[in-house]
Amino acid sequence: MSLPDVVHRLKSLTTARYRREVRESGWQPFAGRLWQRNYYEHVIRDEDDLDRVRRYIAEDPLRWEEDPENPSEARPVGGDGRLGDHRGSPLRPDGGSP
């Protein structure tokens, strides 16, 4: 099974379970999307790269208040009302960093 297939199945199964629990167990409905539209995969090639990924994982939750995917901070980016993509990943090929 390919990585995109795994991600698709994970998102589908968890979303279906969430919807079922909202309906049957009274879970609080979420007004926004449960999952971001895409994901970014990256092959870790060396120790420096691994260290950047570790720092990102440890520090990213600290930036949640400023994250455009945070429902309390999210702002539409286009006329269609969709929210912007998360752009803080150090794994981007353009070298972008948080």
Biopython code that builds the backbone (N, CA, C, O; Angstrom):
import numpy as np
from Bio.PDB.StructureBuilder import StructureBuilder

atoms = [
    (1, "MET", "N", (0.848, -1.171, 0.000)),
    (1, "MET", "CA", (0.000, 0.000, 0.000)),
    (1, "MET", "C", (0.898, 1.240, 0.000)),
    (1, "MET", "O", (1.890, 1.285, 0.726)),
    (2, "SER", "N", (0.560, 2.223, -0.793)),
    (2, "SER", "CA", (1.369, 3.441, -0.901)),
    (2, "SER", "C", (1.065, 4.385, 0.270)),
    (2, "SER", "O", (0.034, 4.258, 0.931)),
    (3, "LEU", "N", (1.972, 5.325, 0.514)),
    (3, "LEU", "CA", (1.756, 6.310, 1.569)),
    (3, "LEU", "C", (0.486, 7.124, 1.336)),
    (3, "LEU", "O", (-0.280, 7.323, 2.279)),
    (4, "PRO", "N", (0.230, 7.603, 0.115)),
    (4, "PRO", "CA", (-1.036, 8.326, -0.088)),
    (4, "PRO", "C", (-2.265, 7.481, 0.250)),
    (4, "PRO", "O", (-3.250, 8.001, 0.774)),
    (5, "ASP", "N", (-2.212, 6.182, -0.047)),
    (5, "ASP", "CA", (-3.328, 5.299, 0.309)),
    (5, "ASP", "C", (-3.494, 5.194, 1.818)),
    (5, "ASP", "O", (-4.617, 5.214, 2.322)),
    (6, "VAL", "N", (-2.391, 5.082, 2.538)),
    (6, "VAL", "CA", (-2.436, 4.988, 4.000)),
    (6, "VAL", "C", (-3.033, 6.270, 4.587)),
    (6, "VAL", "O", (-3.907, 6.215, 5.452)),
    (7, "VAL", "N", (-2.558, 7.416, 4.113)),
    (7, "VAL", "CA", (-3.062, 8.693, 4.620)),
    (7, "VAL", "C", (-4.550, 8.838, 4.306)),
    (7, "VAL", "O", (-5.332, 9.253, 5.161)),
    (8, "HIS", "N", (-4.933, 8.497, 3.090)),
    (8, "HIS", "CA", (-6.349, 8.585, 2.714)),
    (8, "HIS", "C", (-7.206, 7.709, 3.620)),
    (8, "HIS", "O", (-8.245, 8.151, 4.111)),
    (9, "ARG", "N", (-6.778, 6.477, 3.840)),
    (9, "ARG", "CA", (-7.553, 5.567, 4.686)),
    (9, "ARG", "C", (-7.624, 6.058, 6.127)),
    (9, "ARG", "O", (-8.678, 5.983, 6.759)),
    (10, "LEU", "N", (-6.508, 6.558, 6.648)),
    (10, "LEU", "CA", (-6.502, 7.085, 8.013)),
    (10, "LEU", "C", (-7.503, 8.231, 8.141)),
    (10, "LEU", "O", (-8.300, 8.262, 9.079)),
    (11, "LYS", "N", (-7.462, 9.160, 7.209)),
    (11, "LYS", "CA", (-8.378, 10.296, 7.265)),
    (11, "LYS", "C", (-9.831, 9.843, 7.113)),
    (11, "LYS", "O", (-10.709, 10.321, 7.832)),
    (12, "SER", "N", (-10.082, 8.934, 6.190)),
    (12, "SER", "CA", (-11.449, 8.457, 5.955)),
    (12, "SER", "C", (-12.003, 7.717, 7.163)),
    (12, "SER", "O", (-13.125, 7.976, 7.598)),
    (13, "LEU", "N", (-11.215, 6.799, 7.700)),
    (13, "LEU", "CA", (-11.685, 6.000, 8.839)),
    (13, "LEU", "C", (-11.917, 6.859, 10.077)),
    (13, "LEU", "O", (-12.923, 6.693, 10.766)),
    (14, "THR", "N", (-10.998, 7.773, 10.363)),
    (14, "THR", "CA", (-11.163, 8.603, 11.557)),
    (14, "THR", "C", (-12.320, 9.584, 11.403)),
    (14, "THR", "O", (-13.033, 9.861, 12.367)),
    (15, "THR", "N", (-12.511, 10.114, 10.187)),
    (15, "THR", "CA", (-13.630, 11.023, 9.956)),
    (15, "THR", "C", (-14.958, 10.280, 10.098)),
    (15, "THR", "O", (-15.892, 10.799, 10.710)),
    (16, "ALA", "N", (-15.049, 9.085, 9.546)),
    (16, "ALA", "CA", (-16.274, 8.294, 9.661)),
    (16, "ALA", "C", (-16.572, 7.967, 11.128)),
    (16, "ALA", "O", (-17.716, 8.056, 11.572)),
    (17, "ARG", "N", (-15.539, 7.592, 11.866)),
    (17, "ARG", "CA", (-15.732, 7.281, 13.291)),
    (17, "ARG", "C", (-16.172, 8.516, 14.050)),
    (17, "ARG", "O", (-17.072, 8.437, 14.887)),
    (18, "TYR", "N", (-15.555, 9.660, 13.773)),
    (18, "TYR", "CA", (-15.937, 10.902, 14.437)),
    (18, "TYR", "C", (-17.409, 11.227, 14.155)),
    (18, "TYR", "O", (-18.158, 11.541, 15.080)),
    (19, "ARG", "N", (-17.824, 11.153, 12.899)),
    (19, "ARG", "CA", (-19.212, 11.457, 12.548)),
    (19, "ARG", "C", (-20.179, 10.508, 13.252)),
    (19, "ARG", "O", (-21.233, 10.924, 13.734)),
    (20, "ARG", "N", (-19.810, 9.239, 13.304)),
    (20, "ARG", "CA", (-20.659, 8.260, 13.987)),
    (20, "ARG", "C", (-20.784, 8.599, 15.473)),
    (20, "ARG", "O", (-21.877, 8.525, 16.035)),
    (21, "GLU", "N", (-19.677, 8.966, 16.108)),
    (21, "GLU", "CA", (-19.704, 9.280, 17.539)),
    (21, "GLU", "C", (-20.462, 10.577, 17.823)),
    (21, "GLU", "O", (-21.091, 10.708, 18.873)),
    (22, "VAL", "N", (-20.405, 11.532, 16.899)),
    (22, "VAL", "CA", (-21.208, 12.749, 17.059)),
    (22, "VAL", "C", (-22.686, 12.362, 17.068)),
    (22, "VAL", "O", (-23.461, 12.833, 17.901)),
    (23, "ARG", "N", (-23.056, 11.504, 16.136)),
    (23, "ARG", "CA", (-24.450, 11.080, 15.986)),
    (23, "ARG", "C", (-24.910, 10.188, 17.138)),
    (23, "ARG", "O", (-26.000, 10.376, 17.678)),
    (24, "GLU", "N", (-24.066, 9.205, 17.516)),
    (24, "GLU", "CA", (-24.513, 8.188, 18.467)),
    (24, "GLU", "C", (-24.112, 8.441, 19.912)),
    (24, "GLU", "O", (-24.787, 7.962, 20.823)),
    (25, "SER", "N", (-23.045, 9.172, 20.143)),
    (25, "SER", "CA", (-22.542, 9.338, 21.517)),
    (25, "SER", "C", (-22.555, 10.782, 22.002)),
    (25, "SER", "O", (-22.130, 11.077, 23.119)),
    (26, "GLY", "N", (-23.044, 11.666, 21.160)),
    (26, "GLY", "CA", (-23.150, 13.045, 21.586)),
    (26, "GLY", "C", (-21.847, 13.818, 21.622)),
    (26, "GLY", "O", (-21.730, 14.819, 22.328)),
    (27, "TRP", "N", (-20.854, 13.347, 20.849)),
    (27, "TRP", "CA", (-19.606, 14.117, 20.774)),
    (27, "TRP", "C", (-19.925, 15.502, 20.229)),
    (27, "TRP", "O", (-20.863, 15.673, 19.451)),
    (28, "GLN", "N", (-19.141, 16.478, 20.639)),
    (28, "GLN", "CA", (-19.319, 17.853, 20.182)),
    (28, "GLN", "C", (-19.006, 17.953, 18.688)),
    (28, "GLN", "O", (-17.917, 17.554, 18.274)),
    (29, "PRO", "N", (-19.913, 18.466, 17.873)),
    (29, "PRO", "CA", (-19.615, 18.644, 16.449)),
    (29, "PRO", "C", (-18.539, 19.711, 16.252)),
    (29, "PRO", "O", (-18.478, 20.692, 16.993)),
    (30, "PHE", "N", (-17.711, 19.507, 15.266)),
    (30, "PHE", "CA", (-16.653, 20.456, 14.914)),
    (30, "PHE", "C", (-17.082, 21.189, 13.661)),
    (30, "PHE", "O", (-17.427, 20.559, 12.661)),
    (31, "ALA", "N", (-17.066, 22.512, 13.698)),
    (31, "ALA", "CA", (-17.585, 23.307, 12.584)),
    (31, "ALA", "C", (-16.647, 23.326, 11.377)),
    (31, "ALA", "O", (-17.106, 23.495, 10.247)),
    (32, "GLY", "N", (-15.365, 23.158, 11.592)),
    (32, "GLY", "CA", (-14.405, 23.221, 10.495)),
    (32, "GLY", "C", (-14.070, 21.847, 9.948)),
    (32, "GLY", "O", (-14.787, 20.873, 10.180)),
    (33, "ARG", "N", (-12.980, 21.787, 9.225)),
    (33, "ARG", "CA", (-12.508, 20.510, 8.690)),
    (33, "ARG", "C", (-11.736, 19.755, 9.763)),
    (33, "ARG", "O", (-11.035, 20.355, 10.578)),
    (34, "LEU", "N", (-11.871, 18.443, 9.754)),
    (34, "LEU", "CA", (-11.108, 17.631, 10.704)),
    (34, "LEU", "C", (-9.664, 17.472, 10.257)),
    (34, "LEU", "O", (-8.763, 17.355, 11.088)),
    (35, "TRP", "N", (-9.441, 17.466, 8.954)),
    (35, "TRP", "CA", (-8.109, 17.235, 8.404)),
    (35, "TRP", "C", (-7.745, 18.342, 7.426)),
    (35, "TRP", "O", (-8.602, 18.904, 6.744)),
    (36, "GLN", "N", (-6.447, 18.642, 7.376)),
    (36, "GLN", "CA", (-5.965, 19.539, 6.334)),
    (36, "GLN", "C", (-6.099, 18.824, 4.997)),
    (36, "GLN", "O", (-6.104, 17.594, 4.948)),
    (37, "ARG", "N", (-6.207, 19.580, 3.922)),
    (37, "ARG", "CA", (-6.447, 19.001, 2.610)),
    (37, "ARG", "C", (-5.313, 18.081, 2.154)),
    (37, "ARG", "O", (-5.586, 16.998, 1.637)),
    (38, "ASN", "N", (-4.090, 18.466, 2.323)),
    (38, "ASN", "CA", (-2.957, 17.686, 1.829)),
    (38, "ASN", "C", (-1.983, 17.367, 2.956)),
    (38, "ASN", "O", (-2.239, 17.677, 4.120)),
    (39, "TYR", "N", (-0.907, 16.767, 2.611)),
    (39, "TYR", "CA", (0.174, 16.500, 3.548)),
    (39, "TYR", "C", (1.466, 16.622, 2.765)),
    (39, "TYR", "O", (1.462, 16.670, 1.535)),
    (40, "TYR", "N", (2.563, 16.672, 3.488)),
    (40, "TYR", "CA", (3.856, 16.796, 2.836)),
    (40, "TYR", "C", (4.730, 15.656, 3.309)),
    (40, "TYR", "O", (4.946, 15.503, 4.511)),
    (41, "GLU", "N", (5.234, 14.859, 2.395)),
    (41, "GLU", "CA", (6.130, 13.769, 2.767)),
    (41, "GLU", "C", (7.567, 14.174, 2.472)),
    (41, "GLU", "O", (7.832, 14.940, 1.545)),
    (42, "HIS", "N", (8.483, 13.655, 3.265)),
    (42, "HIS", "CA", (9.878, 14.066, 3.168)),
    (42, "HIS", "C", (10.762, 12.904, 3.609)),
    (42, "HIS", "O", (10.485, 12.269, 4.626)),
    (43, "VAL", "N", (11.803, 12.625, 2.868)),
    (43, "VAL", "CA", (12.772, 11.601, 3.237)),
    (43, "VAL", "C", (13.875, 12.277, 4.047)),
    (43, "VAL", "O", (14.498, 13.231, 3.583)),
    (44, "ILE", "N", (14.109, 11.786, 5.243)),
    (44, "ILE", "CA", (15.169, 12.334, 6.090)),
    (44, "ILE", "C", (16.482, 11.741, 5.618)),
    (44, "ILE", "O", (16.661, 10.523, 5.608)),
    (45, "ARG", "N", (17.401, 12.615, 5.227)),
    (45, "ARG", "CA", (18.623, 12.171, 4.567)),
    (45, "ARG", "C", (19.871, 12.161, 5.443)),
    (45, "ARG", "O", (20.826, 11.445, 5.143)),
    (46, "ASP", "N", (19.877, 12.954, 6.534)),
    (46, "ASP", "CA", (21.075, 12.989, 7.367)),
    (46, "ASP", "C", (20.711, 13.449, 8.777)),
    (46, "ASP", "O", (19.551, 13.752, 9.058)),
    (47, "GLU", "N", (21.699, 13.499, 9.654)),
    (47, "GLU", "CA", (21.467, 13.873, 11.050)),
    (47, "GLU", "C", (20.955, 15.304, 11.192)),
    (47, "GLU", "O", (20.079, 15.571, 12.015)),
    (48, "ASP", "N", (21.496, 16.223, 10.396)),
    (48, "ASP", "CA", (21.027, 17.616, 10.471)),
    (48, "ASP", "C", (19.551, 17.711, 10.103)),
    (48, "ASP", "O", (18.783, 18.423, 10.750)),
    (49, "ASP", "N", (19.166, 16.989, 9.061)),
    (49, "ASP", "CA", (17.779, 16.955, 8.631)),
    (49, "ASP", "C", (16.905, 16.369, 9.741)),
    (49, "ASP", "O", (15.832, 16.896, 10.035)),
    (50, "LEU", "N", (17.360, 15.294, 10.348)),
    (50, "LEU", "CA", (16.623, 14.666, 11.443)),
    (50, "LEU", "C", (16.470, 15.637, 12.607)),
    (50, "LEU", "O", (15.400, 15.707, 13.211)),
    (51, "ASP", "N", (17.511, 16.380, 12.928)),
    (51, "ASP", "CA", (17.428, 17.357, 14.008)),
    (51, "ASP", "C", (16.414, 18.452, 13.705)),
    (51, "ASP", "O", (15.679, 18.874, 14.598)),
    (52, "ARG", "N", (16.361, 18.925, 12.441)),
    (52, "ARG", "CA", (15.368, 19.934, 12.058)),
    (52, "ARG", "C", (13.954, 19.400, 12.243)),
    (52, "ARG", "O", (13.078, 20.114, 12.732)),
    (53, "VAL", "N", (13.729, 18.153, 11.856)),
    (53, "VAL", "CA", (12.405, 17.552, 11.995)),
    (53, "VAL", "C", (12.049, 17.411, 13.471)),
    (53, "VAL", "O", (10.922, 17.705, 13.869)),
    (54, "ARG", "N", (12.998, 16.965, 14.279)),
    (54, "ARG", "CA", (12.743, 16.835, 15.721)),
    (54, "ARG", "C", (12.377, 18.181, 16.348)),
    (54, "ARG", "O", (11.440, 18.265, 17.142)),
    (55, "ARG", "N", (13.118, 19.232, 15.992)),
    (55, "ARG", "CA", (12.827, 20.572, 16.525)),
    (55, "ARG", "C", (11.423, 21.023, 16.101)),
    (55, "ARG", "O", (10.660, 21.569, 16.898)),
    (56, "TYR", "N", (11.107, 20.782, 14.830)),
    (56, "TYR", "CA", (9.790, 21.167, 14.334)),
    (56, "TYR", "C", (8.683, 20.463, 15.125)),
    (56, "TYR", "O", (7.704, 21.095, 15.522)),
    (57, "ILE", "N", (8.837, 19.169, 15.349)),
    (57, "ILE", "CA", (7.817, 18.404, 16.083)),
    (57, "ILE", "C", (7.684, 18.928, 17.511)),
    (57, "ILE", "O", (6.572, 19.057, 18.024)),
    (58, "ALA", "N", (8.794, 19.223, 18.144)),
    (58, "ALA", "CA", (8.767, 19.708, 19.527)),
    (58, "ALA", "C", (8.231, 21.131, 19.635)),
    (58, "ALA", "O", (7.518, 21.450, 20.586)),
    (59, "GLU", "N", (8.567, 21.995, 18.667)),
    (59, "GLU", "CA", (8.239, 23.417, 18.774)),
    (59, "GLU", "C", (6.928, 23.812, 18.100)),
    (59, "GLU", "O", (6.346, 24.836, 18.459)),
    (60, "ASP", "N", (6.454, 23.041, 17.146)),
    (60, "ASP", "CA", (5.265, 23.428, 16.392)),
    (60, "ASP", "C", (4.043, 23.671, 17.281)),
    (60, "ASP", "O", (3.328, 24.646, 17.049)),
    (61, "PRO", "N", (3.769, 22.835, 18.285)),
    (61, "PRO", "CA", (2.595, 23.114, 19.130)),
    (61, "PRO", "C", (2.663, 24.471, 19.825)),
    (61, "PRO", "O", (1.626, 25.051, 20.145)),
    (62, "LEU", "N", (3.856, 24.977, 20.061)),
    (62, "LEU", "CA", (4.005, 26.276, 20.708)),
    (62, "LEU", "C", (3.548, 27.419, 19.800)),
    (62, "LEU", "O", (3.254, 28.515, 20.279)),
    (63, "ARG", "N", (3.490, 27.164, 18.495)),
    (63, "ARG", "CA", (3.071, 28.182, 17.525)),
    (63, "ARG", "C", (1.599, 28.045, 17.119)),
    (63, "ARG", "O", (1.165, 28.710, 16.179)),
    (64, "TRP", "N", (0.832, 27.211, 17.797)),
    (64, "TRP", "CA", (-0.546, 26.937, 17.417)),
    (64, "TRP", "C", (-1.396, 28.210, 17.380)),
    (64, "TRP", "O", (-2.254, 28.346, 16.508)),
    (65, "GLU", "N", (-1.175, 29.126, 18.295)),
    (65, "GLU", "CA", (-1.980, 30.347, 18.318)),
    (65, "GLU", "C", (-1.835, 31.164, 17.038)),
    (65, "GLU", "O", (-2.772, 31.859, 16.644)),
    (66, "GLU", "N", (-0.673, 31.093, 16.380)),
    (66, "GLU", "CA", (-0.448, 31.864, 15.155)),
    (66, "GLU", "C", (-0.724, 31.066, 13.887)),
    (66, "GLU", "O", (-0.649, 31.613, 12.787)),
    (67, "ASP", "N", (-1.037, 29.796, 14.023)),
    (67, "ASP", "CA", (-1.208, 28.912, 12.870)),
    (67, "ASP", "C", (-2.491, 29.235, 12.113)),
    (67, "ASP", "O", (-3.555, 29.317, 12.725)),
    (68, "PRO", "N", (-2.414, 29.420, 10.786)),
    (68, "PRO", "CA", (-3.632, 29.707, 10.022)),
    (68, "PRO", "C", (-4.641, 28.566, 10.037)),
    (68, "PRO", "O", (-5.803, 28.775, 9.690)),
    (69, "GLU", "N", (-4.223, 27.361, 10.432)),
    (69, "GLU", "CA", (-5.163, 26.238, 10.525)),
    (69, "GLU", "C", (-5.864, 26.188, 11.878)),
    (69, "GLU", "O", (-6.774, 25.380, 12.065)),
    (70, "ASN", "N", (-5.463, 27.029, 12.819)),
    (70, "ASN", "CA", (-6.108, 27.098, 14.125)),
    (70, "ASN", "C", (-7.488, 27.723, 13.917)),
    (70, "ASN", "O", (-7.583, 28.859, 13.454)),
    (71, "PRO", "N", (-8.564, 26.993, 14.255)),
    (71, "PRO", "CA", (-9.910, 27.526, 13.999)),
    (71, "PRO", "C", (-10.156, 28.883, 14.643)),
    (71, "PRO", "O", (-10.933, 29.672, 14.105)),
    (72, "SER", "N", (-9.527, 29.183, 15.767)),
    (72, "SER", "CA", (-9.760, 30.474, 16.408)),
    (72, "SER", "C", (-8.993, 31.598, 15.720)),
    (72, "SER", "O", (-9.298, 32.772, 15.928)),
    (73, "GLU", "N", (-7.998, 31.251, 14.900)),
    (73, "GLU", "CA", (-7.184, 32.250, 14.217)),
    (73, "GLU", "C", (-7.348, 32.220, 12.702)),
    (73, "GLU", "O", (-6.858, 33.111, 12.009)),
    (74, "ALA", "N", (-8.025, 31.216, 12.188)),
    (74, "ALA", "CA", (-8.096, 31.012, 10.742)),
    (74, "ALA", "C", (-8.861, 32.142, 10.060)),
    (74, "ALA", "O", (-9.881, 32.622, 10.555)),
    (75, "ARG", "N", (-8.332, 32.548, 8.912)),
    (75, "ARG", "CA", (-8.959, 33.576, 8.109)),
    (75, "ARG", "C", (-9.045, 33.079, 6.675)),
    (75, "ARG", "O", (-8.088, 32.487, 6.177)),
    (76, "PRO", "N", (-10.164, 33.302, 6.000)),
    (76, "PRO", "CA", (-10.263, 32.877, 4.603)),
    (76, "PRO", "C", (-9.193, 33.559, 3.761)),
    (76, "PRO", "O", (-8.853, 34.721, 3.986)),
    (77, "VAL", "N", (-8.664, 32.815, 2.780)),
    (77, "VAL", "CA", (-7.628, 33.363, 1.910)),
    (77, "VAL", "C", (-8.137, 33.684, 0.522)),
    (77, "VAL", "O", (-7.426, 34.300, -0.271)),
    (78, "GLY", "N", (-9.337, 33.282, 0.220)),
    (78, "GLY", "CA", (-9.873, 33.530, -1.110)),
    (78, "GLY", "C", (-11.358, 33.836, -1.036)),
    (78, "GLY", "O", (-11.962, 33.778, 0.034)),
    (79, "GLY", "N", (-11.930, 34.156, -2.160)),
    (79, "GLY", "CA", (-13.336, 34.495, -2.211)),
    (79, "GLY", "C", (-14.258, 33.322, -1.913)),
    (79, "GLY", "O", (-15.452, 33.511, -1.681)),
    (80, "ASP", "N", (-13.706, 32.103, -1.918)),
    (80, "ASP", "CA", (-14.537, 30.928, -1.691)),
    (80, "ASP", "C", (-14.664, 30.573, -0.214)),
    (80, "ASP", "O", (-15.364, 29.619, 0.126)),
    (81, "GLY", "N", (-13.998, 31.324, 0.678)),
    (81, "GLY", "CA", (-14.108, 31.081, 2.108)),
    (81, "GLY", "C", (-13.209, 29.988, 2.647)),
    (81, "GLY", "O", (-13.240, 29.703, 3.845)),
    (82, "ARG", "N", (-12.399, 29.360, 1.782)),
    (82, "ARG", "CA", (-11.495, 28.305, 2.267)),
    (82, "ARG", "C", (-10.379, 28.912, 3.098)),
    (82, "ARG", "O", (-10.005, 30.070, 2.913)),
    (83, "LEU", "N", (-9.854, 28.112, 4.016)),
    (83, "LEU", "CA", (-8.767, 28.572, 4.863)),
    (83, "LEU", "C", (-7.438, 28.259, 4.212)),
    (83, "LEU", "O", (-7.339, 27.348, 3.390)),
    (84, "GLY", "N", (-6.415, 29.013, 4.579)),
    (84, "GLY", "CA", (-5.081, 28.824, 4.026)),
    (84, "GLY", "C", (-4.440, 27.533, 4.494)),
    (84, "GLY", "O", (-4.828, 26.978, 5.522)),
    (85, "ASP", "N", (-3.454, 27.049, 3.737)),
    (85, "ASP", "CA", (-2.698, 25.857, 4.108)),
    (85, "ASP", "C", (-1.660, 26.201, 5.156)),
    (85, "ASP", "O", (-1.187, 27.335, 5.234)),
    (86, "HIS", "N", (-1.315, 25.221, 5.951)),
    (86, "HIS", "CA", (-0.248, 25.380, 6.932)),
    (86, "HIS", "C", (1.071, 25.478, 6.176)),
    (86, "HIS", "O", (1.366, 24.627, 5.336)),
    (87, "ARG", "N", (1.860, 26.495, 6.461)),
    (87, "ARG", "CA", (3.092, 26.727, 5.715)),
    (87, "ARG", "C", (4.345, 26.677, 6.580)),
    (87, "ARG", "O", (5.420, 27.016, 6.086)),
    (88, "GLY", "N", (4.263, 26.271, 7.846)),
    (88, "GLY", "CA", (5.405, 26.386, 8.738)),
    (88, "GLY", "C", (6.372, 25.226, 8.726)),
    (88, "GLY", "O", (7.291, 25.215, 9.544)),
    (89, "SER", "N", (6.226, 24.260, 7.859)),
    (89, "SER", "CA", (7.051, 23.064, 7.923)),
    (89, "SER", "C", (8.472, 23.302, 7.431)),
    (89, "SER", "O", (8.668, 23.899, 6.373)),
    (90, "PRO", "N", (9.476, 22.838, 8.195)),
    (90, "PRO", "CA", (10.864, 22.938, 7.745)),
    (90, "PRO", "C", (11.195, 21.892, 6.696)),
    (90, "PRO", "O", (12.319, 21.842, 6.197)),
    (91, "LEU", "N", (10.235, 21.067, 6.362)),
    (91, "LEU", "CA", (10.463, 19.973, 5.431)),
    (91, "LEU", "C", (10.217, 20.381, 3.990)),
    (91, "LEU", "O", (10.423, 19.586, 3.073)),
    (92, "ARG", "N", (9.784, 21.594, 3.789)),
    (92, "ARG", "CA", (9.459, 22.061, 2.445)),
    (92, "ARG", "C", (10.730, 22.132, 1.595)),
    (92, "ARG", "O", (11.781, 22.524, 2.102)),
    (93, "PRO", "N", (10.655, 21.763, 0.319)),
    (93, "PRO", "CA", (11.829, 21.783, -0.538)),
    (93, "PRO", "C", (12.393, 23.181, -0.777)),
    (93, "PRO", "O", (13.557, 23.331, -1.148)),
    (94, "ASP", "N", (11.562, 24.204, -0.562)),
    (94, "ASP", "CA", (12.049, 25.576, -0.757)),
    (94, "ASP", "C", (12.840, 26.075, 0.446)),
    (94, "ASP", "O", (13.302, 27.216, 0.466)),
    (95, "GLY", "N", (12.995, 25.207, 1.455)),
    (95, "GLY", "CA", (13.787, 25.558, 2.621)),
    (95, "GLY", "C", (13.023, 26.407, 3.609)),
    (95, "GLY", "O", (13.609, 26.932, 4.556)),
    (96, "GLY", "N", (11.702, 26.555, 3.404)),
    (96, "GLY", "CA", (10.909, 27.354, 4.318)),
    (96, "GLY", "C", (11.006, 26.797, 5.725)),
    (96, "GLY", "O", (11.123, 25.587, 5.914)),
    (97, "SER", "N", (10.960, 27.656, 6.683)),
    (97, "SER", "CA", (11.036, 27.211, 8.063)),
    (97, "SER", "C", (10.066, 28.008, 8.907)),
    (97, "SER", "O", (9.628, 29.086, 8.504)),
    (98, "PRO", "N", (9.728, 27.492, 10.069)),
    (98, "PRO", "CA", (8.779, 28.184, 10.939)),
    (98, "PRO", "C", (9.313, 29.513, 11.424)),
    (98, "PRO", "O", (8.631, 30.218, 12.167)),
]
sb = StructureBuilder()
sb.init_structure("model")
sb.init_model(0)
sb.init_chain("A")
sb.init_seg("    ")
for serial, (resi, resn, name, xyz) in enumerate(atoms, 1):
    if name == "N":
        sb.init_residue(resn, " ", resi, " ")
    sb.init_atom(name, np.array(xyz, "f"), 0.0, 1.0, " ", f" {name:<3s}", serial, name[0])
structure = sb.get_structure()
